[in-house]
Amino acid sequence: MGVRGVLFFIVMASAQILYLVPPVHAQSARSADRDRAQDYDQSLNDLVTQSIVRDLASVRSECLAASPVYRLDCIRQGLELTARRTPYHGDYGPMREALRSGAASVTPIIDAHADGDRDRLEVKPGTNPRFKTRRYYAATTAGSHDETKADAFRALDATQSRLLEIGKRSATWNKAYTTVSIAVASLADVLRK
């Protein structure tokens, strides 16, 4: 057994010891009897709330640049992407769910008024600096544009109302949820133009 053999033996023995003995901080975390969800709770703060508002403003500007027949799907995907980036633990959980349900309520409107004759609009990665993924927007029929807009306004108003209702829990919640609710309302302006 040469020098290589001895070194190999030492390395293997060290690896086994490290593998078998859990780290000290892991032991203390396991021994503490507490709710693990609290480790990830996100309380309301201006930084996260403003990030959500900037996400929605970015969606608004991206949707304004698209043709009117693609704007509704742009709004839907923007709400979904913003919801994905919103923390799901703590005080932001209900906000995330409200944004997701808003996106889900727009989906049947798009499906009911889909224009199968038009190609989907491809949004290249990096077009929106806050959402760098490639996306495809479905077109809605131009003939039913007024009916589609009316349904979309109702869906966005319901999302806004839900956010305002959730915000009634406290003054801090009211401030954060009202701020995001105003940003959601600005998405409806995209459909008016």
ROSE-4610 file (N, C-alpha, C; in Angstrom, 1 decimal, always signed):
// ROSE-4610
residu = [M/M/M/G/G/G/V/V/V/R/R/R/G/G/G/V/V/V/L/L/L/F/F/F/F/F/F/I/I/I/V/V/V/M/M/M/A/A/A/S/S/S/A/A/A/Q/Q/Q/I/I/I/L/L/L/Y/Y/Y/L/L/L/V/V/V/P/P/P/P/P/P/V/V/V/H/H/H/A/A/A/Q/Q/Q/S/S/S/A/A/A/R/R/R/S/S/S/A/A/A/D/D/D/R/R/R/D/D/D/R/R/R/A/A/A/Q/Q/Q/D/D/D/Y/Y/Y/D/D/D/Q/Q/Q/S/S/S/L/L/L/N/N/N/D/D/D/L/L/L/V/V/V/T/T/T/Q/Q/Q/S/S/S/I/I/I/V/V/V/R/R/R/D/D/D/L/L/L/A/A/A/S/S/S/V/V/V/R/R/R/S/S/S/E/E/E/C/C/C/L/L/L/A/A/A/A/A/A/S/S/S/P/P/P/V/V/V/Y/Y/Y/R/R/R/L/L/L/D/D/D/C/C/C/I/I/I/R/R/R/Q/Q/Q/G/G/G/L/L/L/E/E/E/L/L/L/T/T/T/A/A/A/R/R/R/R/R/R/T/T/T/P/P/P/Y/Y/Y/H/H/H/G/G/G/D/D/D/Y/Y/Y/G/G/G/P/P/P/M/M/M/R/R/R/E/E/E/A/A/A/L/L/L/R/R/R/S/S/S/G/G/G/A/A/A/A/A/A/S/S/S/V/V/V/T/T/T/P/P/P/I/I/I/I/I/I/D/D/D/A/A/A/H/H/H/A/A/A/D/D/D/G/G/G/D/D/D/R/R/R/D/D/D/R/R/R/L/L/L/E/E/E/V/V/V/K/K/K/P/P/P/G/G/G/T/T/T/N/N/N/P/P/P/R/R/R/F/F/F/K/K/K/T/T/T/R/R/R/R/R/R/Y/Y/Y/Y/Y/Y/A/A/A/A/A/A/T/T/T/T/T/T/A/A/A/G/G/G/S/S/S/H/H/H/D/D/D/E/E/E/T/T/T/K/K/K/A/A/A/D/D/D/A/A/A/F/F/F/R/R/R/A/A/A/L/L/L/D/D/D/A/A/A/T/T/T/Q/Q/Q/S/S/S/R/R/R/L/L/L/L/L/L/E/E/E/I/I/I/G/G/G/K/K/K/R/R/R/S/S/S/A/A/A/T/T/T/W/W/W/N/N/N/K/K/K/A/A/A/Y/Y/Y/T/T/T/T/T/T/V/V/V/S/S/S/I/I/I/A/A/A/V/V/V/A/A/A/S/S/S/L/L/L/A/A/A/D/D/D/V/V/V/L/L/L/R/R/R/K/K/K]
num = [1/1/1/2/2/2/3/3/3/4/4/4/5/5/5/6/6/6/7/7/7/8/8/8/9/9/9/10/10/10/11/11/11/12/12/12/13/13/13/14/14/14/15/15/15/16/16/16/17/17/17/18/18/18/19/19/19/20/20/20/21/21/21/22/22/22/23/23/23/24/24/24/25/25/25/26/26/26/27/27/27/28/28/28/29/29/29/30/30/30/31/31/31/32/32/32/33/33/33/34/34/34/35/35/35/36/36/36/37/37/37/38/38/38/39/39/39/40/40/40/41/41/41/42/42/42/43/43/43/44/44/44/45/45/45/46/46/46/47/47/47/48/48/48/49/49/49/50/50/50/51/51/51/52/52/52/53/53/53/54/54/54/55/55/55/56/56/56/57/57/57/58/58/58/59/59/59/60/60/60/61/61/61/62/62/62/63/63/63/64/64/64/65/65/65/66/66/66/67/67/67/68/68/68/69/69/69/70/70/70/71/71/71/72/72/72/73/73/73/74/74/74/75/75/75/76/76/76/77/77/77/78/78/78/79/79/79/80/80/80/81/81/81/82/82/82/83/83/83/84/84/84/85/85/85/86/86/86/87/87/87/88/88/88/89/89/89/90/90/90/91/91/91/92/92/92/93/93/93/94/94/94/95/95/95/96/96/96/97/97/97/98/98/98/99/99/99/100/100/100/101/101/101/102/102/102/103/103/103/104/104/104/105/105/105/106/106/106/107/107/107/108/108/108/109/109/109/110/110/110/111/111/111/112/112/112/113/113/113/114/114/114/115/115/115/116/116/116/117/117/117/118/118/118/119/119/119/120/120/120/121/121/121/122/122/122/123/123/123/124/124/124/125/125/125/126/126/126/127/127/127/128/128/128/129/129/129/130/130/130/131/131/131/132/132/132/133/133/133/134/134/134/135/135/135/136/136/136/137/137/137/138/138/138/139/139/139/140/140/140/141/141/141/142/142/142/143/143/143/144/144/144/145/145/145/146/146/146/147/147/147/148/148/148/149/149/149/150/150/150/151/151/151/152/152/152/153/153/153/154/154/154/155/155/155/156/156/156/157/157/157/158/158/158/159/159/159/160/160/160/161/161/161/162/162/162/163/163/163/164/164/164/165/165/165/166/166/166/167/167/167/168/168/168/169/169/169/170/170/170/171/171/171/172/172/172/173/173/173/174/174/174/175/175/175/176/176/176/177/177/177/178/178/178/179/179/179/180/180/180/181/181/181/182/182/182/183/183/183/184/184/184/185/185/185/186/186/186/187/187/187/188/188/188/189/189/189/190/190/190/191/191/191/192/192/192/193/193/193]
x = [+0.9/+0.0/+0.9/+0.8/+1.7/+1.1/+1.7/+1.2/-0.2/-0.4/-1.8/-2.8/-2.5/-3.4/-3.8/-2.8/-3.0/-3.9/-3.6/-4.4/-5.8/-6.0/-7.3/-8.1/-7.4/-8.1/-8.5/-7.6/-7.9/-9.1/-9.1/-10.2/-11.5/-11.5/-12.8/-13.3/-12.4/-12.8/-13.4/-12.7/-13.2/-14.6/-14.8/-16.1/-17.2/-16.9/-17.9/-18.2/-17.3/-17.5/-18.4/-18.1/-18.9/-20.3/-20.4/-21.7/-22.6/-22.0/-22.8/-23.2/-22.4/-22.6/-23.4/-24.6/-25.3/-24.7/-24.8/-24.3/-25.0/-24.3/-24.9/-26.1/-26.1/-27.3/-28.5/-28.3/-29.4/-30.0/-29.1/-29.6/-30.5/-30.0/-30.8/-32.1/-32.1/-33.3/-34.3/-33.8/-34.7/-35.2/-34.4/-34.8/-35.8/-35.7/-36.7/-38.0/-39.0/-40.4/-41.1/-41.1/-41.7/-42.3/-43.1/-43.7/-42.7/-42.4/-41.4/-41.9/-43.1/-43.6/-43.2/-43.1/-42.7/-41.3/-40.5/-39.1/-39.2/-40.3/-40.4/-41.4/-42.0/-43.1/-42.5/-43.2/-42.8/-43.8/-43.4/-44.4/-44.4/-45.4/-45.6/-44.5/-43.9/-42.9/-42.9/-42.5/-42.6/-41.7/-40.6/-39.7/-40.4/-41.0/-41.7/-42.9/-43.7/-44.9/-44.5/-43.5/-43.1/-42.6/-42.0/-41.5/-42.7/-43.8/-45.0/-45.6/-45.6/-46.2/-45.4/-44.1/-43.2/-43.4/-43.6/-44.0/-45.2/-46.2/-47.5/-47.4/-46.6/-46.3/-45.6/-44.7/-43.9/-44.9/-45.8/-46.8/-47.6/-48.0/-48.9/-48.2/-46.9/-46.2/-46.0/-45.8/-45.6/-46.9/-48.0/-49.3/-49.7/-49.4/-49.7/-49.0/-47.8/-47.1/-47.6/-48.4/-49.0/-50.2/-50.6/-51.8/-53.0/-54.1/-55.2/-55.8/-55.7/-56.2/-55.4/-54.2/-53.3/-53.3/-53.8/-53.6/-54.3/-55.4/-56.0/-55.2/-54.6/-53.8/-52.5/-52.0/-50.8/-51.1/-52.3/-52.7/-52.8/-53.4/-53.5/-52.1/-51.3/-49.9/-49.1/-49.3/-48.7/-49.1/-50.4/-50.9/-50.4/-50.3/-49.8/-48.3/-47.5/-46.1/-45.8/-46.6/-46.5/-46.8/-47.9/-48.3/-47.2/-46.5/-45.4/-44.3/-44.0/-42.9/-43.3/-44.6/-45.1/-44.8/-44.3/-44.1/-45.4/-45.3/-46.5/-46.7/-45.7/-45.9/-46.1/-46.7/-46.9/-48.0/-47.8/-48.8/-49.1/-48.1/-48.3/-49.1/-49.3/-50.0/-51.4/-52.3/-53.6/-53.5/-52.4/-52.2/-51.9/-51.0/-50.6/-51.8/-52.7/-53.8/-54.8/-55.0/-55.9/-55.4/-54.1/-53.5/-53.7/-53.5/-53.6/-55.1/-56.0/-57.4/-57.8/-57.3/-57.5/-57.1/-55.9/-55.4/-56.3/-56.7/-57.6/-59.0/-59.5/-60.8/-60.8/-59.6/-59.5/-59.3/-58.8/-58.6/-59.9/-61.0/-62.2/-62.7/-62.4/-62.8/-62.0/-60.7/-59.8/-60.2/-60.5/-60.9/-62.2/-63.1/-64.4/-64.4/-63.4/-63.3/-62.0/-61.4/-60.1/-60.3/-59.3/-59.3/-58.3/-58.8/-58.0/-57.3/-57.8/-57.2/-55.9/-55.7/-54.4/-53.4/-52.2/-51.0/-50.9/-50.3/-49.9/-48.8/-48.8/-47.7/-46.6/-45.4/-44.3/-43.6/-43.3/-42.6/-41.2/-40.2/-38.9/-38.3/-37.5/-36.9/-36.1/-36.3/-35.6/-36.4/-37.6/-38.4/-38.8/-39.2/-39.6/-38.5/-37.8/-36.7/-37.0/-38.3/-38.7/-39.1/-39.5/-39.9/-39.1/-38.1/-37.2/-37.5/-38.6/-39.0/-39.6/-39.6/-40.3/-41.8/-42.6/-44.1/-44.8/-46.0/-46.8/-48.2/-48.7/-50.0/-51.0/-52.2/-53.3/-54.1/-54.6/-55.4/-56.9/-57.6/-59.1/-59.7/-60.9/-61.5/-61.9/-61.6/-61.8/-63.3/-64.2/-65.6/-66.2/-65.7/-66.3/-65.5/-64.7/-63.8/-64.5/-65.7/-66.4/-66.9/-67.4/-67.9/-66.7/-65.6/-64.5/-63.9/-63.9/-63.4/-64.3/-65.6/-66.6/-66.3/-66.2/-65.9/-64.6/-63.6/-62.3/-62.3/-63.1/-63.2/-63.8/-64.8/-65.5/-64.5/-63.7/-62.7/-61.6/-61.1/-60.1/-60.7/-62.0/-62.6/-62.8/-63.1/-63.3/-61.9/-60.9/-59.5/-59.2/-59.5/-59.2/-60.1/-61.3/-62.2/-61.7/-61.3/-60.8/-59.5/-58.6/-57.5/-57.9/-58.8/-59.2/-59.9/-60.7/-61.4/-60.4/-59.4/-58.4/-57.6/-57.4/-56.6/-57.3/-58.5/-59.2/-58.8/-57.8/-57.4/-56.7/-55.9/-55.2/-54.8/-54.3/-53.8/-52.6/-51.7/-50.6/-51.0/-51.9/-52.4/-53.2/-53.9/-54.7/-53.8/-52.7/-51.7/-51.1/-50.6/-50.0/-51.0/-52.1/-53.1/-53.8/-54.0/-54.5/-53.5/-52.3/-51.2/-51.2/-51.3/-51.3/-52.6/-53.7/-55.0/-55.0/-54.4/-54.3/-53.5/-52.5/-51.7/-52.5/-53.3/-54.1/-55.2/-55.7/-56.7/-56.0/-54.7/-54.1/-54.0/-54.1/-54.1/-55.4/-56.4/-57.7/-57.6/-56.7/-56.5/-55.9/-55.2/-54.6/-55.7/-56.8/-57.9/-58.7/-58.6/-59.4/-58.7/-57.4/-56.7/-56.7]
y = [-1.2/+0.0/+1.2/+2.0/+3.1/+4.4/+5.5/+6.8/+7.1/+6.7/+6.9/+6.1/+4.9/+4.1/+4.6/+5.1/+5.7/+7.0/+7.8/+9.0/+8.7/+7.7/+7.2/+6.8/+6.0/+5.5/+6.7/+7.7/+8.8/+9.6/+9.9/+10.6/+9.9/+8.6/+7.8/+7.8/+7.6/+7.6/+9.0/+10.0/+11.4/+11.6/+11.2/+11.3/+10.6/+9.4/+8.6/+9.2/+9.8/+10.5/+11.7/+12.5/+13.7/+13.3/+12.2/+11.8/+11.3/+10.6/+10.0/+11.0/+12.0/+13.0/+14.2/+14.4/+15.6/+16.9/+17.9/+19.2/+19.7/+20.4/+20.9/+21.7/+22.6/+23.5/+22.7/+21.6/+20.7/+20.0/+19.6/+18.9/+19.8/+21.0/+22.0/+22.4/+22.5/+22.8/+21.7/+20.4/+19.3/+19.2/+19.5/+19.3/+20.4/+21.5/+22.6/+22.2/+22.2/+21.9/+23.2/+23.5/+24.7/+24.4/+25.3/+25.3/+25.7/+24.8/+25.1/+26.1/+26.3/+27.3/+28.7/+28.9/+30.2/+30.6/+29.6/+29.9/+30.7/+30.6/+31.2/+32.3/+32.6/+33.7/+35.0/+35.6/+36.9/+38.0/+38.8/+39.9/+41.0/+41.8/+42.8/+43.9/+44.3/+45.3/+46.1/+47.3/+48.1/+47.6/+47.0/+46.5/+45.5/+44.5/+43.4/+43.9/+44.8/+45.3/+46.1/+47.0/+47.8/+46.9/+45.8/+44.9/+44.3/+44.0/+43.4/+44.5/+45.7/+46.9/+47.1/+47.0/+47.2/+46.0/+44.8/+43.7/+44.0/+44.5/+44.8/+46.0/+46.9/+48.1/+47.6/+46.7/+46.1/+45.3/+44.6/+43.9/+44.9/+46.0/+47.0/+47.5/+47.9/+48.5/+47.5/+46.2/+45.2/+45.0/+44.9/+44.7/+45.9/+47.1/+48.2/+48.2/+47.6/+47.5/+46.5/+45.5/+44.5/+44.9/+44.2/+44.5/+44.3/+45.0/+44.9/+43.5/+42.7/+41.3/+40.4/+40.8/+39.9/+40.4/+41.6/+42.2/+41.4/+40.8/+40.1/+38.9/+38.2/+37.0/+37.6/+38.7/+39.3/+39.7/+40.2/+40.5/+39.2/+38.2/+36.9/+36.4/+36.3/+35.8/+36.7/+38.0/+38.9/+38.7/+38.5/+38.2/+36.9/+35.9/+34.6/+34.7/+35.4/+35.5/+36.4/+37.4/+38.2/+37.4/+36.6/+35.7/+34.7/+34.2/+33.3/+33.9/+35.2/+35.9/+36.4/+36.4/+36.9/+35.8/+36.1/+35.1/+34.4/+33.1/+32.4/+32.1/+32.4/+32.2/+33.6/+33.6/+34.8/+35.7/+37.0/+38.0/+38.1/+37.6/+37.8/+36.6/+35.6/+34.4/+34.7/+35.4/+35.8/+36.7/+37.5/+38.4/+37.5/+36.5/+35.6/+34.9/+34.4/+33.6/+34.5/+35.8/+36.7/+37.0/+37.1/+37.4/+36.1/+34.9/+33.7/+33.5/+33.8/+33.6/+34.6/+35.8/+36.8/+36.3/+35.7/+35.2/+34.0/+33.2/+32.0/+32.5/+33.6/+34.1/+34.7/+35.1/+35.6/+34.5/+33.4/+32.3/+31.8/+31.6/+31.2/+32.3/+33.5/+34.6/+34.5/+34.2/+34.0/+32.8/+31.7/+30.5/+30.6/+31.4/+31.6/+32.5/+33.4/+34.3/+34.2/+33.0/+32.8/+32.9/+33.5/+33.6/+32.6/+31.5/+30.4/+30.7/+31.8/+32.1/+32.9/+33.5/+34.3/+33.4/+33.7/+33.0/+33.6/+32.8/+33.3/+34.3/+35.3/+36.3/+35.8/+35.8/+35.3/+36.5/+36.4/+37.5/+36.9/+37.5/+36.9/+37.1/+36.2/+36.3/+37.7/+38.3/+39.6/+40.8/+40.6/+41.8/+42.6/+41.9/+42.5/+42.2/+43.2/+43.0/+42.3/+42.3/+41.7/+40.2/+39.9/+38.5/+38.1/+37.4/+37.1/+35.9/+35.2/+34.0/+34.3/+33.3/+33.3/+33.0/+33.8/+33.6/+33.7/+33.2/+33.2/+33.7/+34.7/+35.3/+34.8/+34.3/+33.9/+35.2/+35.1/+36.3/+36.0/+37.1/+37.0/+37.6/+37.3/+37.7/+39.2/+39.9/+41.4/+41.7/+40.8/+41.0/+41.0/+40.3/+40.2/+41.0/+42.0/+42.7/+43.5/+44.1/+44.8/+43.9/+42.7/+41.7/+41.2/+40.9/+40.4/+41.4/+42.6/+43.7/+43.8/+43.7/+43.8/+42.7/+41.5/+40.3/+40.5/+41.0/+41.2/+42.2/+43.3/+44.3/+43.8/+42.9/+42.3/+41.4/+40.6/+39.8/+40.6/+41.6/+42.5/+43.2/+43.7/+44.3/+43.4/+42.1/+41.1/+40.9/+40.9/+40.7/+41.9/+43.1/+44.3/+44.3/+43.9/+43.9/+42.9/+41.7/+40.7/+41.2/+41.9/+42.4/+43.5/+44.3/+45.3/+44.7/+43.7/+43.0/+42.3/+41.7/+41.0/+42.1/+43.2/+44.3/+44.9/+44.6/+45.1/+44.5/+43.6/+43.0/+43.9/+44.8/+45.8/+47.0/+48.0/+49.2/+48.9/+48.0/+47.6/+46.9/+45.9/+45.1/+46.0/+47.0/+47.9/+48.7/+49.1/+49.9/+49.1/+47.9/+47.0/+46.5/+46.0/+45.4/+46.5/+47.7/+48.8/+49.2/+49.2/+49.6/+48.6/+47.3/+46.3/+46.3/+46.6/+46.7/+47.8/+48.9/+50.0/+49.6/+48.9/+48.4/+47.4/+46.6/+45.7/+46.5/+47.5/+48.4/+49.0/+49.3/+49.9/+49.0/+47.7/+46.7/+46.9/+47.2/+47.4/+48.6/+49.6/+50.7/+50.2/+49.1/+48.6/+48.2/+47.7/+47.2/+48.4/+49.5/+50.7/+51.4/+51.2/+52.0/+51.3]
z = [+0.0/+0.0/+0.0/-1.1/-1.2/-0.7/-1.0/-0.6/-1.1/-2.4/-2.9/-2.2/-1.8/-1.1/+0.3/+0.9/+2.3/+2.1/+1.1/+0.9/+0.6/-0.3/-0.6/+0.6/+1.5/+2.7/+3.6/+3.7/+4.6/+4.0/+2.7/+2.1/+2.2/+2.0/+2.1/+3.6/+4.5/+5.9/+6.3/+5.9/+6.2/+5.6/+4.3/+3.7/+4.4/+4.9/+5.6/+6.9/+7.6/+8.9/+8.7/+7.6/+7.3/+6.9/+6.2/+5.7/+6.9/+7.9/+8.9/+10.0/+10.3/+11.3/+10.7/+11.1/+10.6/+11.2/+10.4/+10.9/+12.2/+13.0/+14.3/+14.1/+13.1/+12.9/+12.5/+11.8/+11.3/+12.5/+13.5/+14.7/+15.5/+15.7/+16.5/+15.9/+14.5/+13.8/+14.0/+13.9/+14.1/+15.5/+16.4/+17.8/+18.3/+17.7/+18.0/+17.5/+18.4/+18.0/+17.6/+16.3/+15.8/+14.4/+14.0/+12.7/+11.6/+10.7/+9.7/+8.7/+8.6/+7.6/+8.1/+9.4/+9.9/+9.4/+9.1/+8.6/+7.3/+6.5/+5.2/+5.2/+6.3/+6.3/+5.9/+5.0/+4.5/+5.0/+5.9/+6.3/+5.3/+5.3/+4.3/+4.5/+3.4/+3.4/+2.1/+2.1/+0.9/-0.2/+0.1/-1.0/-1.8/-1.2/-1.9/-2.6/-1.9/-2.5/-3.8/-3.7/-4.9/-6.0/-5.7/-6.7/-7.5/-6.7/-7.4/-8.3/-7.8/-8.5/-9.8/-9.7/-10.9/-11.9/-11.4/-12.3/-13.0/-12.4/-13.0/-14.0/-13.6/-14.6/-15.8/-15.6/-16.7/-17.7/-17.1/-17.8/-18.6/-18.0/-18.6/-19.8/-19.7/-20.9/-22.0/-21.6/-22.6/-23.4/-22.7/-23.3/-24.2/-23.8/-24.6/-25.9/-26.0/-27.2/-28.1/-27.6/-28.5/-29.2/-30.2/-30.9/-30.0/-30.2/-29.3/-29.2/-30.2/-30.2/-29.3/-29.0/-28.1/-26.7/-26.4/-25.1/-23.9/-24.2/-23.1/-22.6/-23.6/-23.2/-22.5/-23.0/-22.4/-20.9/-20.6/-19.3/-18.4/-19.0/-18.3/-17.9/-18.9/-18.6/-17.6/-17.8/-16.8/-15.4/-15.2/-13.9/-13.3/-14.2/-13.7/-13.4/-14.2/-14.0/-12.7/-12.5/-11.3/-10.1/-10.2/-9.0/-8.7/-9.7/-9.5/-8.7/-9.0/-8.3/-6.9/-6.6/-5.3/-4.3/-3.1/-2.0/-1.7/-1.4/-1.1/+0.3/+1.2/+2.6/+3.2/+4.4/+5.1/+4.6/+4.7/+4.4/+2.9/+2.1/+0.6/+0.0/+0.8/+0.3/-0.3/+0.4/-0.2/-1.4/-1.5/-2.6/-3.8/-3.6/-4.7/-5.2/-4.3/-4.7/-5.5/-5.1/-5.8/-7.2/-7.3/-8.7/-9.5/-9.0/-9.7/-10.1/-9.2/-9.6/-10.6/-10.6/-11.6/-13.0/-13.0/-14.3/-14.7/-13.8/-14.1/-14.6/-14.1/-14.5/-15.9/-16.4/-17.7/-18.8/-18.4/-19.3/-20.0/-19.4/-20.1/-21.1/-20.9/-21.8/-23.1/-22.9/-24.0/-24.8/-24.1/-24.8/-25.6/-25.0/-25.6/-26.9/-26.9/-28.0/-28.8/-28.8/-29.4/-30.9/-31.6/-33.0/-33.6/-34.1/-34.6/-35.9/-36.6/-37.9/-37.7/-36.6/-36.4/-35.7/-36.1/-35.4/-34.0/-33.2/-31.9/-32.0/-31.1/-31.1/-30.2/-30.8/-30.0/-29.4/-28.1/-27.4/-27.1/-27.7/-27.5/-26.1/-25.7/-24.3/-24.2/-23.1/-22.8/-23.3/-24.0/-24.4/-23.2/-22.2/-20.9/-19.9/-19.4/-18.5/-17.2/-16.8/-15.5/-15.7/-16.9/-17.3/-18.5/-18.4/-19.5/-20.3/-20.0/-20.7/-22.0/-22.9/-24.2/-23.9/-24.5/-24.3/-25.6/-25.7/-26.9/-26.5/-27.2/-26.8/-27.9/-27.4/-28.3/-28.6/-29.8/-30.3/-30.0/-29.7/-29.6/-30.8/-31.1/-32.4/-32.2/-33.3/-33.3/-33.3/-33.9/-34.0/-32.6/-31.7/-30.3/-29.3/-29.9/-29.0/-27.9/-28.1/-27.1/-26.0/-26.4/-25.5/-24.6/-25.3/-24.6/-23.6/-24.0/-23.1/-21.9/-22.1/-21.0/-20.0/-20.5/-19.6/-18.9/-19.6/-19.0/-17.9/-18.1/-17.1/-15.8/-16.0/-14.8/-14.1/-14.8/-14.2/-13.4/-14.1/-13.4/-12.2/-12.4/-11.2/-10.1/-10.4/-9.3/-8.6/-9.3/-8.8/-7.9/-8.4/-7.6/-6.3/-6.4/-5.3/-4.2/-4.7/-3.8/-3.1/-3.7/-3.1/-2.0/-2.4/-1.4/-0.2/-0.5/+0.7/+1.6/+1.0/+1.9/+2.6/+2.1/+2.7/+3.9/+4.2/+5.3/+6.7/+6.7/+7.9/+8.9/+8.3/+9.2/+8.3/+8.9/+8.2/+7.3/+7.8/+7.0/+5.8/+6.0/+4.9/+3.9/+4.4/+3.6/+2.6/+3.2/+2.4/+1.2/+1.6/+0.6/-0.5/+0.0/-0.9/-1.8/-1.3/-2.1/-3.2/-2.8/-3.8/-5.0/-4.6/-5.7/-6.4/-5.7/-6.4/-7.4/-7.1/-8.1/-9.3/-9.1/-10.2/-11.1/-10.5/-11.3/-12.1/-11.4/-12.2/-13.4/-13.3/-14.4/-15.6/-15.4/-16.5/-17.3/-16.7/-17.4/-18.4/-18.1/-19.0/-20.4/-20.3/-21.5/-22.5/-22.0/-22.9/-23.4/-22.7/-23.2/-24.3/-24.5/-25.6/-26.9]
